[in-house]
């Protein structure tokens, strides 16, 4: 399938909408009330610091809603304004934030159900409006919706689209796209759908395994078993790794994406020689600015004397998880929550440790004066951060009352 030609044809269709509908004024009030916060602005104005009683909050200097997320949510709200009576569907969560997705449900935006691992598009009829989320949607999903005669509202983040363009360039040069990401994440599923051949590596360790195979060969059956869910159909590591291009899920750790890119550059240089590198290796900068800024701000924050760290964001949010990783690497007690309600009475907190299920920690707020670092993922509204900070102040005040 010529994915580039299909995308171009889709974008020229009268049923395809990539921008808002001119209802900015109508949704501005909702956006401000639901997502913005005067307390957060106050903390920003006070050099990202706020002390109340024995608690000092240190807020990361870049956190929360990014431009791409805010744009996606605003367009989704405008869609309901523009199509007040039509049935509206969304192919996935608009972003990885429970309060935002619930708000859309309250506006009677339906979410496509996943049944036995597959999305059930049979509920969608011709003329229905279907929103593609900030992570994008696969080419196959877009084609199916187009064939059904749906009105498509595409809120895909421009940074994600930039990665897709890179994958198209890989394909043109007959390169296999090596994608740094989670193979079952919606964004990576969408990105891989634009590739002819692809391989998804989760981390540097998996990338080193692939690099070693390129240089030294290895057990083909073991390789295919290891990446059975993370490669294109009919993938042959002995043929399909002769030319590679680097792509990434935009929410992965920037430093690791860069390391993986450099690793494969060195690998192809060693395998084929420096003079042949351009024939065998392609790389473009597709690291999202917002992801990078939030990670850099977190790296600065964890250099300070913090008693603990609270990371706020959806539990299935990749960029939030990576912020949590930075804190854990510095041995700072760290709690990943998705909303203020996870902070319970009796000095307890329901949180998600890295790679584990939800658990309740006891006595999580230390006695005496404390400094609490706070950050949030790119899908987290300021209002949720405000509610969390107020809850911390409230619980600490109760503990010393």
Protein Blocks (a to p, Z undefined) as FASTA:
>chain_A
ZZklmmmmmmmpmkbcfbdehimmmmmmmmmmmmgcfklmmmmmnoopacehjbccdddf
becjdfklmmmmmmmmmmmmmmmmbccddfbdfbacfklmmmmmmnopacdddeehiacf
klpcghiacdddfkopafklmmmmmmnopacddfbdfklmmmmmmmmmmmmnopacdddd
dfkbmklmmmmmmpmbdcddfblmlmmmmmmmmmnopafklmmmmmmmmccehiafklmm
mbccddddfkbcfklmmmmmmmmmmmmmmmnopklmmmmoccddfbdfklmmmmmmmmmm
mmpccfbdcddddfklmklmmmmmmmmmnopacdddfbfklpcghhiacdddehiacddd
ehkbcghjddddddddfkbcfklmmmmmmmmmmmmmmmmZZ
